[in-house]
Amino acid sequence: MKNLIKVDQKTRRDKILELLKYRNLTLGDVRKAAGLSRATMSRLMNSPEGYAPSEDTIKKIALVLEVNPLYLKDENVVGPEEIFPYLTEDDIKFFMDLKNLPFIKLTKEIAAEGISPDDMRKLVQILLSTRDD
């Protein structure tokens, strides 16, 4: 049996901060676009472990950040940068794009098969060249 990839678990806050960087947004941008109050956003970003925002809040933030709400809801869900730390920023943006969410699962499966970084870059190039925009 193959060894499973071990990744550091990121908190919801960590994931949101990374997504802000990828999307070139601020917390204020997300808050306004999602229609959330400052208090709600503050609670989400600064509350101790165990705070559970409403499903509606998670969905609104996920929509603005263009990710599957599950990525923000479940701290055990990992993103491609955690599976493939050698990906370029453009590669990560590709995988974090809402239109490409099915490939997030694929990248995890591919990682389990031990694909090389060069092969992963080739795969991303193929996927980009065949994608319908």
C-alpha positions in Angstrom: 0.0 0.0 0.0 1.3 3.4 -0.9 2.1 6.0 1.7 -0.6 8.7 2.0 0.5 12.3 1.6 0.6 14.1 4.9 -0.1 17.8 4.8 -0.4 20.3 7.5 -4.0 21.1 8.2 -4.8 24.7 7.5 -7.5 26.6 9.4 -10.3 28.4 7.6 -8.5 31.6 8.3 -5.3 30.4 6.7 -7.3 29.3 3.6 -9.1 32.6 3.3 -5.9 34.5 3.6 -4.2 32.5 0.9 -7.3 32.8 -1.4 -7.2 36.6 -0.9 -3.6 36.6 -2.1 -4.5 34.4 -5.2 -7.5 36.6 -6.1 -5.8 40.0 -5.3 -8.6 40.9 -2.9 -8.8 42.2 0.6 -11.0 41.1 3.5 -13.0 44.2 2.9 -13.6 43.4 -0.7 -14.9 39.9 0.2 -17.0 41.3 3.0 -18.7 43.8 0.8 -19.2 41.5 -2.2 -20.6 38.8 0.1 -22.9 41.3 1.8 -21.5 40.5 5.3 -21.2 42.8 8.3 -17.8 43.7 9.7 -18.7 41.8 12.9 -19.4 38.6 11.0 -16.2 38.8 9.0 -14.2 39.6 12.2 -15.8 36.6 14.0 -15.0 34.4 11.1 -11.4 35.4 10.9 -10.6 35.9 14.6 -12.8 33.6 16.6 -11.3 30.7 18.5 -11.6 27.2 17.2 -15.0 25.8 17.3 -16.8 28.8 15.8 -19.1 27.6 13.1 -20.3 30.2 10.7 -23.7 29.6 9.0 -23.9 27.7 5.8 -25.1 30.9 4.1 -22.0 32.8 5.2 -19.6 30.1 4.0 -21.5 29.9 0.6 -21.3 33.7 0.2 -17.6 33.9 0.9 -16.9 30.8 -1.2 -18.7 32.4 -4.2 -16.7 35.6 -3.9 -13.4 33.7 -3.6 -14.5 31.3 -6.4 -14.0 28.1 -4.5 -16.1 25.2 -3.4 -17.8 26.0 -0.1 -16.5 22.6 1.2 -12.9 23.9 1.0 -13.8 26.6 3.5 -16.1 24.5 5.6 -14.0 21.4 6.2 -10.5 22.1 7.5 -9.5 18.6 6.3 -10.0 19.5 2.6 -6.7 20.4 1.0 -5.9 22.5 -2.0 -3.5 21.8 -4.8 -0.7 23.9 -3.2 -0.7 21.5 -0.3 -0.7 18.4 -2.5 1.9 19.8 -5.0 4.1 22.4 -3.2 6.2 22.7 -6.4 3.4 24.1 -8.6 3.8 27.6 -9.9 1.4 30.4 -8.8 -0.3 30.2 -12.3 -0.8 26.5 -11.8 -2.3 27.0 -8.4 -4.6 29.7 -9.7 -5.7 27.3 -12.4 -6.6 24.7 -9.8 -8.3 27.1 -7.5 -10.5 28.5 -10.3 -14.2 27.6 -9.8 -14.4 26.2 -13.3 -11.6 23.8 -12.6 -12.8 22.4 -9.2 -13.1 18.9 -10.6 -9.3 19.0 -11.2 -8.7 19.5 -7.5 -9.9 16.0 -6.8 -7.9 14.8 -9.7 -4.7 16.3 -8.5 -5.0 14.5 -5.2 -5.5 11.2 -7.0 -2.6 11.9 -9.3 -0.4 12.8 -6.3 -1.2 9.4 -4.8 0.1 7.8 -8.0 3.5 9.7 -7.6 3.4 11.8 -10.7 6.5 13.9 -11.3 6.5 17.8 -11.3 7.3 17.8 -15.0 4.5 15.5 -15.8 2.1 17.6 -13.7 3.1 20.7 -15.6 2.5 18.9 -18.9 -0.9 17.8 -17.6 -1.8 21.4 -16.6 -0.7 22.7 -20.1 -2.9 20.0 -21.8 -5.9 20.9 -19.6 -5.5 24.6 -20.2 -5.2 24.1 -24.0 -8.4 22.0 -24.1 -10.5 24.0 -21.7 -13.6 25.8 -23.0 -13.9 29.3 -21.6 
